[in-house]
Amino acid sequence: MTNNAEWWKKGVFYQVYPRSYMDKNGDGVGDIAGITDRLNYIADLGIDGLWISPCFESPMKDFGYDVSDYRKIDSLFGSNQDFDVLLKKAHDFGIKVIVDMVMSHTSDQHMWFKESRLGNDNRKKDWYVWTDPKPDGSPPNNWQSIFGGPAWTYDTKRCQYYMHSFLKEQPDLNYHNPDVRNQMLSECEYWLEMGVDGFRLDAFNHCFHDEKLRDNPVRDMSSLSTGLQIDSVIPYSMQQHVHDKSQPEMIGLIQDVRALMDKYPDTMTLGEIGDDDPYARTAEYTSGNDKLNTAYNIHFIAGSSSTNLTPEKIKLPFREVKKYPNHGWPSWAFTNHDAVRVATRWGKGVQDRANFAALLNKLLLSLRGTPFLYQGDELGLPEAVIPFDQIQDPWGKFMWPEWQGRDGCRTPMPWNKDAVAAGFSTNTNDRQPPWLPIPTDHKKLAVNLQDEDPKSTLNQTRDFIKWRKTQPLLQTGEIEFDENSGEDIIAFDRFDGDARMTCIFNIKEKESEYKGSKYAPLSATYIAH
Ligand code: BGC
């Protein structure tokens, strides 16, 4: 592992979705002890940092992104003690651990919300975004929830509406109240004290809303690019989100978060910024030395249908970053727990799946910015198709059959082709089946099979990560794309002063020519100058 203050710039992160990584107690759902059990594998992959999706106490309406107690590991996943063991063992392996802080909203089962609901007379009455109905009983404005329907739910106890950017069971906190900010910082501090190395800040720019509750303006649909993970038009994408998120007050909150982080050396923050103009926002939120360390947007992970990999897809975000000289260090992922798996999304019609998936991993790991591999991408897993009666994701239930939701990238890891539940669970009698089905084509890509094949996606990715550790230019060098590389080739230089490395990716399943040389199908070539 890289051992200095900017380890998070140089290293490779790996996102673990705890429900689906390894089920050590055999109840069909992954757990903390399961992650600890697989640290060997993660270390062998060459990972420097883990991002663990939320495992705090939660009613699991949004599978952990609805937290009811930020200081407690949900019993489904284990205990705080189990987490402590994971943290220490990860550190022994030289792996840093960042946890997912869901700051913008809680679960409606959080005691803060329960108290807030009690009425106008309680200490937490303004901890959430409450407002009276309009005289005709309708919600105060036109804001929409991302998961469908208005962003307002009427509460019969308070006889008021409360705001929720996601599910109605995920009420938005009111950061205009300084008590909320202080409390949430203290929740973060709890984990910093335990020794975590930082936070992924979920839906971070949703923390503030316009206090005047003004309507969002209509979006010009002719230039629609929803930025969402789905292609169908939903009401949320019909508005310009100028009042319901990304408010100017965010900067003060970001500075407070950074001031806290600075008390814990070598920690980092990764913001998730879903905005109409994510590059401008990220520049604002990552500029200087008093804000977030890095942030990502969903540019590379948006879209559910196959719109295959093209050079333009990769070049565009870097042109955007360049427009903002104050843009901080970027981070990128091709898949995460919200996205259709990239091997499927960008690989329509591809025959040589193993090499294509390996090429995608090498490409991600060669771009300027911190790479986040999502569990299973090292195996080249395709998106799983989930039968309707097994869909778990509430967004999927709302969107079906237009879209199956996010379960297709959340199915359990296939560790062993022939084991019960593909080795995901220690339960061998299959009485507690995995919470999502494991597709047959995933079993064929199981870790034990790929381990045996030196050319597997897994081994190519492992080898590449090892080699990357020896290549400072790939870690922190500047990037310059060849804008005229044609449709078959993605080419860019990574450079620092006079040191330069040209990276050439033939993204086609045929030999392609570039600047007079021929490149093998689906190959990555690195030329140091
Ligand atoms: C997370 C999602 C989650 C949402 C609400 C995000 O952007 O990545 O998985 O559903 O925030 O917390």
Boltz pocket constraint, residues with backbone or C-beta under 6 A from the ligand:
constraints:
  - pocket:
      binder: B
      contacts: [[A, 62], [A, 65], [A, 66], [A, 102], [A, 166], [A, 202], [A, 203], [A, 272], [A, 337], [A, 338]]
      max_distance: 6.0
